[in-house]
Amino acid sequence: MSTLDLFRAEITAYDRSRARSQQTEPGASQTYSCRAATVLRANGVPETDETDSWASIVGTAIHLTAEHAAGKGVLTEHRVSYRGVPATIDRYRDGVLSDVKTKADAAAIAKARNYGPHSGHVGQIMLGAGGLIAEGLDVHTVELLFIPRNGSLDDAYLWSAPYDRALADEAADWHEQVRKLIAERSGLEPADQADGLRDQPMSWCAAYCEFRTACRGPAPVDPEVDALVHATVLEFLEADDAEKAAKQTKDAARRFLAPYDALPGLRWQGGNSRSSEELDLDRLLEDYRALIGEPPMRTVEKVTARSLRRTS
């Protein structure tokens, strides 16, 4: 076993041994998540699929650093409960509750800035605020602090809103319904427990869910198809390598030839600049917000082309 393999095994095992990782009872951080996975985990169904936990490990390290760096008067890592839903407080001070959320990079944070935070994140922090208020503390403002795992703190973004008990109660109602589902489906086969509760597409399950096989069953295997798939994969990888090598050669040649304006039998084309009138969306949005308020939004699903990569 190489040092890299040993490191990966050690850090993954450590992360899974933490109390938070072993928790099966749904907490505030599971708010509005996939109900199927929540039910399976709570009913003790063994995990059937490995997922990459590195993002979670880095996020935990950031939370620990923030906890140790917090100044006097800042309440950190405090456990509360609202209507039976446990929650952990990241930061609380002078009526302001803040929750740290880590994102991959500046582009991922820009989505939260442009389209608003996920409803689950909002529900989670409202539950935490409700728990603090139940303990007698004042909470008038909630915040979500989005921090990049890769990049600079200059890319961070702070979202804030007044505490809204109605949103806390909506989240608590969701947990109450899930608790009923957990009790009703206990003892059933995993696929039956998950039936009708799969709130995420298969692509998400394949990338992030530890219960994908238990929930959806194993992928069908056809030996003849597998042989064809294997051959096609090899063709894809060989073509991908050739494409990358050709691009590198082309880019190097372009840099070398850039100083030459004319070459025997050849001429440059493109590379010219031109001006055109475009709608100033930023100015339009500023004026709209100033005169009317936040513009209406719609969800647009964009699918990028997938690419295979070697894992061994």
LUMTOR-764929 format. One record per residue (C-alpha): residue in one letter; x, y, z. Coordinates in steps of 0.5 Angstrom, whole numbers, plus 500, padded with zeros to 3 digits. Layout:
<pts>
AXYZ/...
</pts>
This chain:
<pts>
M500500500/S503507498/T503513503/L498516499/D493510499/L495509507/F493517508/R487516504/A485510509/E487513515/I484520514/T477517511/A477512517/Y478518522/D472522519/R468516519/S469515527/R467522529/A461522533/R458527528/S459522522/Q456516526/Q450520528/T444517525/E438521528/P436526523/G438533525/A438540523/S443539518/Q439534514/T433539513/Y430538506/S435533504/C433526501/R428523505/A430516503/A437517505/T435520512/V430514513/L435509511/R440512516/A436512521/N433505521/G440503521/V441500514/P448499513/E452504508/T453500501/D457505497/E463509498/T463516497/D469522497/S469525504/W475530502/A470536502/S467534508/I474533512/V476540509/G470543511/T470540518/A477543519/I475550517/H470549522/L475547528/T479553526/A474558526/E472555533/H479556536/A479563533/A473566536/G474571540/K471572547/G463573548/V462568542/L458562543/T461556538/E459549537/H453549542/R448544542/V441546542/S434543540/Y428546537/R421542537/G425535538/V430537532/P437537535/A442543532/T449545533/I451553533/D457555529/R457562532/Y453566536/R454573539/D449579541/G443576538/V446574531/L447567529/S452565524/D453558520/V459557516/K458553510/T464551506/K463551498/A468549493/D471555490/A469562488/A464560483/A460556487/I459561492/A457566486/K451561486/A449563493/R450570492/N446570485/Y440565487/G440565494/P442560499/H439553499/S432552503/G435547507/H441551509/V436557511/G431552515/Q437549519/I439556521/M432558523/L432551527/G438553531/A435560532/G429557535/G433553539/L437558542/I431562543/A428556547/E434557552/G432564553/L437567549/D435573544/V436572536/H434577531/T439576526/V441569522/E447569517/L450564513/L457565512/F460562505/I467560505/P471557499/R475551500/N479553495/G481560494/S481566498/L477569504/D476575499/D471570495/A467569501/Y460571502/L455573508/W448572507/S443575513/A436575514/P431577520/Y430571524/D423568522/R419563527/A415561521/L421558517/A423554523/D416551524/E416549517/A423546518/A421542524/D414540521/W419537515/H423533521/E416531524/Q414528518/V420524517/R420521524/K413518522/L416515516/I422512519/A417509524/E413507519/R418504515/S422500520/G423493518/L422494511/E427492505/P431498504/A428499497/D421499500/Q423504506/A426509500/D420508495/G417514494/L422518498/R428519493/D428526493/Q435527488/P436524481/M441518480/S447523478/W447526485/C446519488/A452516484/A456522486/Y454523494/C450518497/E452512501/F446508500/R445508493/T445501492/A441499498/C436504495/R436503488/G439496487/P445494484/A446496477/P444491471/V450487469/D451484462/P457481460/E457483452/V455490454/D461490459/A466488454/L463493449/V463498454/H470497456/A473497449/T469504448/V472506455/L479505452/E478508446/F475514449/L481515454/E486514448/A483519444/D482524450/D490523451/A491524444/E487531444/K490533450/A497532447/A495535441/K492541444/Q499542448/T503542442/K498547438/D499552444/A506551444/A507552436/R502558437/R506562442/F513560438/L509563431/A506569434/P511574433/Y511572425/D506576421/A507573415/L509565413/P510562407/G503559404/L500561411/R496567414/W493568421/Q486569421/G481571427/G484575433/N481581431/S477585436/R470589435/S465592439/S458591439/E452594443/E450589449/L444589454/D447592461/L444587465/D448589471/R445596471/L438593469/L438589475/E441595480/D435599477/Y430594478/R432593485/A432600487/L425601484/I421595485/G425590489/E428583488/P427581481/P423574480/M428568479/R427561475/T431555476/V434553470/E438546470/K444546466/V448539464/T455540462/A458534458/R461529462/S468526462/L472520464/R478520468/R483514470/T482513478/S488507478/
</pts>
